[in-house]
């Protein structure tokens, strides 16, 4: 399992950087075409109109949020993903993409800048204490951090593959409850986990509110 985990870490690092141009194809394949559907499940949980997406990737959610009339900003550390997202927004008619390169552990925004922060399928940095501290800093009082960390298709082959790689639903729930929720509490959030049962898949969603 450790060897598989190391291979996946290596693979996803390159997928997000040098191989970023293949990201949409790979995401479509591993989700059986449901990637965008999964990503959009965070939208009903957004509070307010000014929000930040951590790890905007190729910019699909950024475009959807802008189409909804929301004041969406995006941050990503990958220059390749930044180029893809910027191109997508420009082609969609948004002359001023609100995209910034940076790290979740050091957000380049003023305190209390956003009503909500969203992160879909983020890398492990999202559970780091410094990331959560920064998220709390830039959220307004009562603001919400929304994280979609995992999805499990109801396809038998994919479910088997997820079990082989240590990404089964049971293990995902345990990690969230034992580690992420504890970190959120220590970072000053009141959090809970929701399970979303879609026709295509099962999703886990973390909803965390900034406490006083």
Secondary structure, 3 states (H helix, E strand, C coil): CHHHHHHHHHHHHHHHCCCHHHHHHHHHHHCCCCHHHHHHHHHHHCCCCEEEEECCCCCHHHHHHHHCCCEEEEEECCHHHHHHHHHHHHHCCCCCCCEEECECCECCCCCCCEEEEEEECCCHHHHCHHHHHHHHHHEEEEEEEEEEEEEEECCHHHHHHHHHCCCCHHHHHHHHHHHHHHHHHHCCEEEEEEEEECCCEEEEEEEEEECC
